[in-house]
Amino acid sequence: MHENLNTAIRTGVRCLFYINGFYSPAEDRAIYYSHSLKKLPENYNELISQSCDQVTNSEEDYFRRENVFMKKIVSYIRQFTN
C-alpha cells in the first residue's frame, strides 16, 4: 500500500513541475527541487513532508498520508486541469 502511494506522490510532484512550465528532474531529485517552484499548494513544505513520512507497518498511517496527499496536493493540481 505505501509503495503505491509513494508512486502517486512522485507522480504528483512531476505534475507540479509541469504546472510550473518545467520538465521534472530525475526522480531522486524531484522532491528536493520542487520546493523552489513558484506555483505550489499553500504550506507545501509541510504537506510534502507529511505525505512522505511513513510508518511502513501501519495501515492507519497509510490512510493519514493518503488523506494529506489527496485533499491538499491533488486538489491543488486539479485546479490546473481541464
Long-range contacts (C-beta under 8 A, 24 or more apart in sequence): 1-59, 1-62, 2-54, 2-56, 2-62, 2-65, 5-62, 5-65, 5-66, 5-69, 6-52, 6-54, 8-69, 9-48, 9-51, 9-52, 9-69, 9-73, 12-69, 12-73, 12-74, 12-77, 13-48, 15-77, 16-40, 16-77, 19-77, 19-80, 40-76, 41-72, 41-73, 41-76, 43-72, 47-72, 47-73, 48-73
